[in-house]
Amino acid sequence: MALWNHNYDRPLGRTSSGTLDLRSDRVGLYFGLNPDDTTPDGMTAIGTVRRQDVSGCSFGFTVTRETWDDGDDAQLPLRIIEEAVLWEVSLCPDPAYNETSASLTRSETSMDNAAAARRRVIQKIERDHRLRGIN
């Protein structure tokens, strides 16, 4: 699942519905999310990522295999997560991992066109209601 700030009451997408794509490689985890821009949380996700008020991610997971490199006395130990069960990815205003990034890949034009199309539909419905005396 993709969540807003680790909140299971605020889902943004999931793999089973086709609104979240996950892939990993030697470097890390990548995800593509298609939030519903007709919901408050979807609009929040799109708007805050577009403005870069939210620019990072965090993850909920359970480690199943890890190793530690204690380094020398001047370094903190390095935890190497070799295997984990991923529960969720989250867009976060204050992400746990500063190396992460979140950005929009869909063009502003397509979002503007979708919003304009929704406005036209709403305007038509409102016009039809007025013609029938419905307020």
Secondary structure as GFF3:
##gff-version 3
##sequence-region A 1 135
A	DSSP	beta_strand	2	4	.	.	.	ID=ss1
A	DSSP	beta_strand	7	13	.	.	.	ID=ss2
A	DSSP	three_ten_helix	15	17	.	.	.	ID=ss3
A	DSSP	beta_strand	20	24	.	.	.	ID=ss4
A	DSSP	beta_strand	29	33	.	.	.	ID=ss5
A	DSSP	alpha_helix	40	50	.	.	.	ID=ss6
A	DSSP	beta_strand	56	69	.	.	.	ID=ss7
A	DSSP	beta_strand	78	92	.	.	.	ID=ss8
A	DSSP	alpha_helix	108	131	.	.	.	ID=ss9
###
